[in-house]
């Protein structure tokens, strides 16, 4: 169990595990990115190959279509279709043989009338028969008016070769359709020239599929005219021009890319078994795993040797540490002559022993001195403790006397403070009364001012009554002049005059009454003003009395504060003296304890055995 907990076991194991994990992570990352790169490269290769062969097949078909157009412009063939002359027929057959001999792709050429009857062929085998019976798909397109047509059905010749038909219109000199020319293109020649030399691994194939789901061309010539999986039908229906392809054939999953040809609605595809595609990935994974295992084993060996080179000198250092632990300070020559951290640690342990020896020797020497000094200090502290107890007793009596004096001064101070507070309350009451009298004077003055205003208003009323009276007189005079017609107006004028006279009389009475009130208010104002002056005098005397009592109270407070401070100082001196006595006792106890500690220190340090 001890070996399992040692660094000699744990360090190699830990470093090996960490290194193994790092190597595994790096391998997984590298495998992931390499697999991703290989897959992308395969996809790009598939796509480029498919595009190249799709363009190639388009070129082959386009070239044959152009050739058929050129053949259709032969004057002998045109004249034969127009005249049905035997001479032109002979010449047309010579042209057909010439065309076939010069074009290695052609198996045969047919000249067809507008109703689909074969009029000419190389061997005169099918002359007079209907082309729709042999190449129905192509003939339907031509009959529908297409400029050219490529047949979808793969027909096998007598030589056992599959062929593809390409039909083109034959026009007269006025561009009217007079018949058709059909080229029978041999698939074997296309395969020989472009597909037979292709090496695509064991399962790789490039194939051309028509919309009847038949193989038109294949790198394996034996696969031509065979059916293809239904996945190709989905591609025809999807309308996409290029894309990836996956299907199952012969219990093997195949993957690849496809592209639709532009000349004819055929699909050019490049497919390969998935197992073969990822075979290189599997070999990379296997190789990486073997390399990883070898790397881990090699790393573990290096770590073991490196750990051993560290653990061996570390054991020497541990032995020295155990010697220090057991108290044996032995100076031997086991220093490690290394320039790394272990060498520094060994030198540090060596120097530490020297320092420990010096410290222990110095500690023992000082412990002897401490024990002697502690004895002397304990004797002096005992004498000092006796003197401190006497001083504390004297200070306690003095503090008691000062306490009584302070109590008497405190009582006198409290009485003076209460008297000062009473004078302040009296002062405040007089100030409030003076304020009330002052407010009364202000109110009477305001009433006096309002009386003056009332007089002015009454004067206005008298003026109005006087004017009204004059107007009433004038109205009476005018009524008298009017005679009988002004009697009613005279009565009203009389009443208005009477009312004006009454108003004038009432205004005079109010004026007299206000004058009487005004005189009384003036007298009351004089009385209140004299009372205000009286209150002011009382206030000033009370303020002087309050200031005198305040000064007495302040002096008493200062005396009380002084006596309190003296009392406090005496109490503090008493407390300090008692504390000093306690400290002396503690110091005596500490001296004894120090002496005991020095002895104990000597015993503890004696644990180390110094050997040089």
C-alpha positions in Angstrom: 0.0 0.0 0.0 2.9 2.3 0.8 4.4 1.8 -2.7 1.1 2.8 -4.3 1.1 6.1 -2.4 4.8 6.8 -3.3 5.7 9.4 -5.9 7.8 6.6 -7.7 4.4 5.0 -8.5 2.0 7.9 -8.7 4.2 10.3 -10.8 4.8 7.9 -13.8 1.2 6.8 -13.6 -0.3 10.3 -13.5 2.0 11.7 -16.3 1.4 8.6 -18.4 -2.4 8.9 -18.1 -2.3 12.7 -18.8 0.0 12.1 -21.8 -2.2 9.3 -23.1 -5.3 11.5 -22.8 -3.5 14.3 -24.7 -2.3 11.9 -27.4 -5.8 10.4 -27.7 -7.4 13.8 -28.0 -4.8 14.9 -30.6 -5.4 11.7 -32.5 -9.1 12.1 -32.5 -8.8 15.8 -33.6 -6.4 14.9 -36.4 -8.5 11.9 -37.5 -11.6 14.1 -37.5 -10.0 16.8 -39.7 -8.2 14.3 -41.9 -11.4 12.4 -42.4 -13.3 15.6 -43.1 -10.6 16.7 -45.6 -10.5 13.3 -47.3 -14.3 13.3 -47.6 -14.4 16.8 -49.0 -11.6 15.9 -51.5 -13.6 12.8 -52.5 -16.7 14.9 -53.0 -14.9 17.5 -55.0 -13.2 14.7 -57.1 -16.6 13.0 -57.7 -18.2 16.3 -58.7 -15.4 17.4 -61.0 -15.3 13.9 -62.7 -19.0 13.9 -63.2 -19.0 17.4 -64.7 -16.1 16.5 -67.0 -17.8 13.4 -68.3 -21.1 15.1 -68.6 -19.5 17.8 -70.8 -17.7 15.0 -72.7 -20.9 13.1 -73.4 -22.6 16.4 -74.4 -19.8 17.0 -76.8 -20.1 13.6 -78.4 -23.9 13.9 -78.8 -23.6 17.5 -80.0 -20.9 16.5 -82.6 -23.1 13.6 -83.9 -26.1 16.0 -84.2 -24.0 18.5 -86.1 -22.8 15.6 -88.3 -26.4 14.5 -88.9 -27.3 18.0 -89.9 -24.4 18.1 -92.4 -25.4 14.7 -93.8 -29.0 15.8 -94.2 -27.8 18.6 -96.5 -26.5 16.1 -99.1 -27.9 17.1 -102.5 -28.2 13.5 -103.7 -30.3 12.5 -100.7 -32.5 15.6 -101.1 -33.0 14.9 -104.9 -33.8 11.2 -104.2 -36.5 12.2 -101.7 -37.9 14.8 -104.1 -37.8 12.7 -107.3 -37.5 9.1 -106.1 -35.1 8.6 -109.0 -33.0 5.4 -109.1 -29.8 7.3 -110.1 -30.2 9.5 -107.1 -30.9 6.5 -105.0 -27.7 4.9 -106.1 -25.8 8.1 -105.4 -27.5 8.4 -102.0 -26.4 4.9 -101.0 -22.8 5.8 -102.0 -23.0 8.9 -99.8 -24.3 6.8 -96.9 -21.5 4.3 -97.2 -19.0 7.1 -97.4 -20.4 8.8 -94.3 -20.3 5.5 -92.4 -16.8 4.7 -93.4 -15.5 8.1 -92.4 -17.4 8.2 -89.0 -16.2 5.4 -86.7 -19.1 5.9 -84.4 -21.8 5.1 -87.0 -23.2 1.6 -87.4 -25.8 2.5 -90.0 -27.7 5.5 -91.5 -31.4 5.5 -92.5 -33.2 7.8 -94.8 -36.9 8.0 -93.8 -39.9 9.5 -95.5 -42.2 12.0 -93.8 -44.6 9.1 -92.9 -41.8 7.1 -91.2 -41.1 4.5 -93.9 -37.4 3.5 -94.3 -36.4 4.4 -97.8 -32.6 3.8 -97.7 -30.2 2.0 -95.4 -26.7 0.7 -95.8 -27.6 -3.0 -96.3 -31.1 -2.6 -97.6 -32.3 -4.9 -94.8 -35.0 -2.6 -93.3 -36.1 -0.8 -96.5 -39.8 -0.4 -96.7 -40.4 -0.9 -92.9 -41.7 1.7 -90.5 -39.0 3.3 -88.2 -41.6 3.6 -85.4 -41.3 -0.1 -85.0 -37.6 0.0 -84.3 -37.0 3.4 -82.6 -40.4 4.5 -81.4 -39.2 7.1 -78.9 -37.0 8.9 -81.4 -39.6 8.8 -84.2 -42.4 10.3 -81.9 -40.2 13.3 -81.2 -39.4 13.8 -84.9 -43.0 13.4 -85.9 -43.9 16.0 -83.2 -41.8 18.5 -85.0 -38.5 18.5 -83.1 -35.5 19.7 -85.1 -33.5 16.7 -83.9 -34.3 13.7 -81.6 -32.2 11.2 -79.7 -33.7 7.8 -79.0 -34.1 6.5 -75.4 -34.4 2.8 -76.2 -31.2 0.8 -76.4 -31.4 -1.6 -79.4 -28.9 -4.5 -79.9 -27.5 -5.1 -83.4 -26.7 -8.4 -85.1 -23.1 -8.0 -83.9 -24.4 -7.9 -80.3 -23.6 -4.1 -79.9 -26.0 -1.6 -78.4 -26.6 1.6 -80.3 -28.2 5.0 -79.9 -30.3 6.6 -82.6 -30.0 10.3 -83.6 -32.6 11.7 -86.0 -32.6 15.0 -87.9 -34.9 16.7 -90.4 -34.1 16.8 -94.2 -35.2 20.0 -95.8 -35.6 20.8 -99.5 -34.2 23.9 -101.1 -37.2 25.9 -99.8 -36.7 24.7 -96.2 -39.7 22.3 -96.3 -39.4 18.9 -94.5 -39.1 16.2 -97.1 -37.8 13.4 -94.9 -35.5 12.4 -92.0 -32.0 11.1 -91.6 -31.3 8.7 -88.7 -27.8 7.9 -87.4 -27.3 4.7 -85.5 -24.3 5.4 -83.1 -22.4 2.5 -81.7 -22.1 2.6 -77.9 -19.1 0.3 -78.0 -17.0 2.9 -79.9 -17.8 5.6 -77.3 -17.0 3.1 -74.5 -13.7 2.1 -76.2 -12.6 5.7 -76.8 -13.6 7.3 -73.6 -14.7 4.9 -70.9 -12.7 1.6 -71.3 -9.4 3.0 -69.9 -10.9 4.6 -66.8 -9.7 3.2 -63.5 -12.1 4.0 -60.6 -11.1 1.4 -58.0 -12.9 -1.8 -57.5 -16.5 -0.5 -57.4 -16.3 2.9 -59.0 -18.4 3.4 -62.2 -19.3 6.3 -64.5 -22.6 5.7 -66.1 -25.1 7.6 -68.3 -28.8 6.9 -67.6 -31.8 7.9 -69.8 -35.3 8.8 -68.6 -36.4 5.2 -69.0 -34.0 4.3 -66.2 -31.7 2.4 -68.6 -28.0 2.6 -68.7 -26.9 4.2 -71.9 -23.2 4.2 -71.2 -21.1 2.7 -68.5 -17.4 2.1 -67.7 -18.4 -1.6 -67.4 -19.7 -2.4 -70.9 -21.7 -5.3 -69.6 -23.9 -2.9 -67.6 -25.2 -1.1 -70.7 -29.0 -1.3 -71.2 -29.5 -2.6 -67.7 -31.9 -1.1 -65.2 -30.8 1.4 -62.5 -32.3 2.0 -59.0 -35.4 4.1 -58.6 -33.3 6.9 -57.0 -32.5 8.1 -60.5 -36.2 8.5 -61.2 -36.3 10.9 -58.2 -33.5 12.9 -59.7 -35.3 13.2 -63.0 -38.4 14.4 -61.2 -36.5 16.8 -58.9 -35.4 19.1 -61.7 -32.0 19.7 -60.1 -29.0 19.8 -62.5 -26.3 18.6 -60.2 -26.1 17.0 -56.7 -25.1 14.1 -54.6 -26.4 10.6 -55.0 -27.0 7.7 -52.5 -28.6 4.3 -53.2 -28.4 0.6 -52.4 -27.4 -1.8 -55.1 -26.5 -5.5 -54.6 -26.7 -5.1 -50.8 -24.1 -2.4 -50.9 -24.6 1.3 -50.2 -23.2 3.4 -53.1 -22.5 7.1 -53.0 -21.5 9.6 -55.6 -22.5 12.7 -57.6 -24.6 13.3 -60.8 -25.1 16.0 -63.4 -27.7 16.2 -66.1 -26.5 16.5 -69.7 -27.5 19.7 -71.5 -27.9 18.2 -75.0 -30.3 15.5 -74.0 -32.2 14.8 -70.8 -29.8 12.1 -69.5 -28.0 11.8 -66.2 -24.3 11.4 -66.0 -23.3 9.8 -62.6 -20.2 8.7 -60.8 -20.9 6.3 -58.0 -18.8 4.0 -55.7 -19.4 1.7 -52.8 -19.3 3.5 -49.5 -17.0 0.9 -48.0 -14.4 1.5 -50.6 -14.7 5.3 -50.3 -14.0 5.3 -46.6 -11.4 2.4 -46.8 -8.6 5.0 -46.7 -10.2 6.6 -43.6 -10.2 3.2 -41.9 -6.6 2.6 -42.8 -5.7 6.0 -41.4 -7.6 5.3 -38.2 -5.9 1.9 -37.8 -2.5 3.5 -38.4 -3.2 6.3 -36.0 -4.3 3.9 -33.3 -1.1 1.9 -33.7 1.0 5.0 -33.6 -0.9 6.2 -30.6 -0.3 3.0 -28.7 3.4 3.0 -29.5 3.6 6.7 -28.5 1.9 6.0 -25.1 4.3 3.0 -24.4 7.3 5.1 -25.4 6.1 8.0 -23.3 5.5 5.8 -20.3 9.0 4.4 -20.6 10.5 7.9 -20.8 8.4 9.1 -17.8 9.4 6.1 -15.8 13.2 6.7 -16.4 12.8 10.5 -15.8 10.8 9.9 -12.6 13.4 7.4 -11.4 16.1 10.1 -11.9 14.1 12.4 -9.7 13.0 10.0 -7.0 16.4 8.5 -6.2 18.0 11.9 -5.1 14.7 12.8 -3.5 15.1 9.8 -1.2 18.4 11.1 0.0 16.8 14.4 0.9 14.0 12.6 2.7 16.5 10.6 4.8 18.1 13.9 5.9 14.7 15.3 6.8 14.0 12.2 8.9 17.3 12.7 10.7 16.3 16.3 11.6 12.9 14.9 12.6 14.5 12.4 15.0 16.8 15.2 16.5 20.1 13.9 15.0 21.9 16.9 13.5 24.7 14.9 11.8 26.9 16.8 9.3 27.8 14.2 6.6 28.9 14.6 3.0 25.7 13.5 1.2 25.1 16.7 -0.7 23.8 16.2 -4.3 25.9 17.8 -6.9 23.0 18.7 -9.2 22.3 22.1 -10.7 18.5 21.7 -10.7 15.9 22.3 -7.9 16.8 19.0 -6.2 20.4 20.1 -5.9 19.2 23.5 -4.5 17.0 21.6 -2.0 19.9 19.3 -0.9 22.1 22.3 -0.3 19.3 24.1 1.6 18.9 21.1 3.9 22.7 21.0 4.5 22.8 24.7 5.3 19.6 24.3 7.5 21.5 21.8 9.7 24.3 24.3 10.2 21.8 27.0 11.1 19.9 24.7 13.4 23.1 23.8 15.2 23.9 27.5 15.7 20.4 28.4 16.8 20.3 25.5 19.3 23.7 26.3 20.8 22.7 30.0 21.1 19.3 29.0 22.6 20.9 26.9 25.3 23.4 29.6 26.2 20.6 32.3 26.4 18.3 29.9 28.4 21.0 29.8 31.1 21.1 33.6 31.2 17.3 33.9 31.2 17.0 31.6 34.2 19.5 33.7 36.2 17.9 37.0 35.2 14.5 35.6 36.1 15.6 34.8 39.7 17.0 38.3 40.2 13.8 39.9 38.7 11.6 37.9 41.0 13.4 39.1 44.1 13.2 42.8 43.1 9.5 42.4 42.2 8.7 41.2 45.7 10.2 44.3 47.3 8.5 46.6 44.8 5.1 44.9 45.5 5.4 45.7 49.3 6.0 49.4 48.6 3.2 49.6 46.0 0.7 48.3 48.6 1.6 51.0 51.1 1.3 53.8 48.5 -2.1 52.4 47.4 -3.5 52.6 50.9 -2.4 56.3 51.3 -4.0 57.3 48.0 -7.2 55.6 48.9 -7.6 57.8 52.0 -6.9 61.0 50.0 -9.4 60.0 47.4 -12.1 59.6 50.1 -11.5 63.2 51.4 -11.6 64.7 47.9 -14.9 62.9 47.4 -16.6 64.6 50.3 -15.3 68.1 49.2 -16.7 67.4 45.7 -20.1 66.5 47.1 -20.4 69.8 49.0 -19.4 71.9 45.9 -21.8 69.9 43.7 -24.7 70.7 46.0 -24.0 74.5 45.9 -23.5 74.4 42.2 -26.9 72.7 41.7 -28.6 75.4 43.8 -27.0 78.3 41.8 -27.9 76.6 38.6 -31.6 76.3 39.7 -31.6 80.0 40.6 -30.2 80.9 37.2 -32.9 78.8 35.6 -35.7 80.5 37.6 -34.3 84.0 36.6 -34.2 82.9 33.0 -37.9 81.7 33.2 -38.8 85.1 34.8 -36.9 86.9 32.0 -38.8 85.0 29.4 -42.2 85.7 31.0 -41.4 89.5 31.1 -40.3 89.3 27.5 -43.6 87.6 26.6 -45.6 90.3 28.5 -43.7 93.1 26.8 -44.4 91.5 23.5 -48.1 91.3 24.3 -48.1 95.1 25.2 -46.2 95.9 22.1 -48.8 94.0 20.0 -51.6 95.9 21.9 -50.0 99.2 21.0 -49.7 98.2 17.4 -53.4 97.1 17.3 -54.5 100.5 18.9 -52.5 102.3 16.3 -54.1 100.3 13.6 -57.6 101.1 15.0 -56.6 104.8 15.1 -55.6 104.7 11.5 -58.8 102.9 10.5 -60.8 105.6 12.4 -59.1 108.2 10.2 -60.1 106.2 7.1 -63.8 106.0 8.4 -63.7 109.9 8.8 -62.7 110.2 5.2 -65.5 107.9 4.1 -68.1 109.8 6.2 -66.9 113.1 4.6 -67.5 111.5 1.2 -71.0 110.5 2.4 -71.7 114.1 3.6 -70.6 115.4 0.2 -72.9 113.0 -1.5 -75.8 113.9 0.8 -75.1 117.6 0.2 -75.1 117.2 -3.6 -78.2 115.1 -3.4 -79.9 117.8 -1.4 -79.0 120.4 -4.0 -80.2 118.2 -6.8 -83.5 117.6 -4.9 -83.9 121.4 -4.6 -83.3 121.9 -8.3 -85.7 119.1 -9.1 -88.4 120.8 -6.9 -87.9 124.1 -8.7 -88.2 122.4 -12.0 -91.3 120.5 -10.8 -92.9 123.8 -9.7 -92.2 125.3 -13.1 -93.8 122.3 -14.7 -97.1 122.9 -12.9 -99.5 120.1 -12.6 -97.4 117.8 -14.7 -94.5 118.0 -12.3 -96.4 117.3 -9.1 -95.4 113.6 -9.0 -91.8 114.5 -9.6 -92.0 117.2 -7.0 -93.1 114.6 -4.4 -90.2 112.3 -5.3 -87.7 115.3 -5.2 -89.1 116.1 -1.7 -88.6 112.6 -0.5 -85.0 112.5 -2.0 -84.3 115.8 -0.3 -85.6 114.5 3.0 -83.5 111.3 2.6 -80.4 113.5 1.8 -80.9 115.6 4.9 -81.3 112.5 7.1 -78.1 111.0 5.6 -76.3 114.2 6.3 -77.5 114.3 9.8 -76.5 110.6 10.4 -73.1 111.3 9.0 -72.6 114.2 11.4 -73.7 112.0 14.3 -71.2 109.2 13.2 -68.4 111.8 12.9 -69.0 113.0 16.4 -69.1 109.4 17.8 -65.9 108.5 15.9 -64.2 111.7 17.3 -65.1 110.6 20.8 -63.8 107.0 20.2 -60.6 108.5 18.7 -60.0 110.5 21.9 -60.5 107.5 24.0 -58.2 105.4 21.8 -55.5 108.1 22.1 -55.7 108.0 25.9 -55.6 104.2 25.9 -52.5 104.4 23.6 -50.7 106.7 26.0 -51.5 104.4 28.9 -50.2 101.3 27.0 -47.1 103.1 25.9 -46.3 104.0 29.5 -46.9 100.3 30.5 -44.5 99.3 27.7 -41.8 101.5 29.1 -42.4 100.1 32.5 -42.0 96.5 31.2 -38.8 97.5 29.4 -37.3 98.7 32.7 -38.3 95.6 34.5 -36.8 93.5 31.7 -33.5 95.3 32.0 -33.3 94.8 35.8 -34.2 91.1 35.5 -31.4 90.7 32.8 -28.9 92.3 35.1 -30.0 90.0 38.0 -29.9 86.9 35.7 -26.3 87.8 34.5 -25.1 88.1 38.1 -26.6 84.7 39.0 -25.2 83.3 35.8 -21.7 84.4 36.7 -22.1 82.9 40.2 -23.3 79.6 38.6 -20.4 79.6 36.2 -17.9 80.1 39.0 -19.5 77.3 41.0 -19.4 75.0 38.0 -15.8 75.8 37.4 -15.0 75.0 41.1 -17.0 71.8 40.7 -15.1 70.9 37.5 -11.8 71.6 39.2 -12.6 69.5 42.3 -14.0 66.7 40.1 -10.7 66.7 38.0 -8.6 66.6 41.2 -10.9 63.8 42.6 -10.6 62.0 39.2 -6.8 62.4 39.2 -6.6 61.0 42.7 -8.9 58.1 41.8 -6.8 57.4 38.7 -3.6 57.5 40.8 -5.2 55.1 43.2 -6.3 52.9 40.4 -2.8 53.1 38.8 -1.1 52.3 42.1 -3.4 49.3 42.6 -2.7 48.3 39.0 1.0 48.7 39.5 0.7 46.5 42.6 -1.1 43.9 40.5 1.5 44.2 37.8 4.3 43.8 40.2 2.6 40.6 41.4 2.1 39.5 37.8 5.7 40.4 37.0 6.8 38.3 40.0 4.7 35.4 38.8 6.0 36.0 35.2 9.6 35.9 36.5 9.0 32.6 38.1 7.2 31.4 35.0 10.1 32.7 32.8 12.5 30.7 35.0 10.5 27.6 34.6 10.1 28.2 30.8 13.9 28.6 30.5 14.4 25.3 32.2 11.8 23.7 29.9 13.4 25.3 26.8 16.7 23.8 27.9 15.1 20.4 28.2 13.4 20.7 24.7 16.5 21.9 22.9 18.4 19.1 24.5 16.3 16.8 22.2 18.7 17.6 19.4 22.0 15.8 19.3 24.7 17.8 17.7 27.5 15.9 15.9 30.1 17.6 13.7 
